[in-house]
Every structure is written in structure tokens, then in C-alpha cells.
Amino acid sequence: MALGAKKQTTIFWITISLVLWTIVFTVASYFGIEILGGMNN
């Protein structure tokens, strides 16, 4: 793989990155929608 990294190591870090970004955007979306909903009340 790129820069001499092993294939398994690269797949591991890509998977961890996707999981973390998914959690970040899910939490941000949840609170963003909650804030918008609270402004309408």
C-alpha cells in the first residue's frame, strides 16, 4: 500500500476512521436537529 504500509494495517485504520467520523456526524446531526426543533417551540 501507500508509503510501505501493510494492507491489513491500512484497512484497520480506514475502518476506525469511518467509524469515528460516522459517530461524530451522527452526534452533530442529532444535536443540530434538536437545536433547530427547540427554536420553533
Rosetta blueprint (number, residue, H / E / L):
1 M L
2 A H
3 L H
4 G H
5 A L
6 K L
7 K H
8 Q H
9 T H
10 T H
11 I H
12 F H
13 W H
14 I H
15 T H
16 I H
17 S H
18 L H
19 V H
20 L H
21 W H
22 T H
23 I H
24 V H
25 F H
26 T H
27 V H
28 A H
29 S H
30 Y H
31 F H
32 G H
33 I H
34 E H
35 I H
36 L H
37 G H
38 G H
39 M H
40 N L
41 N L
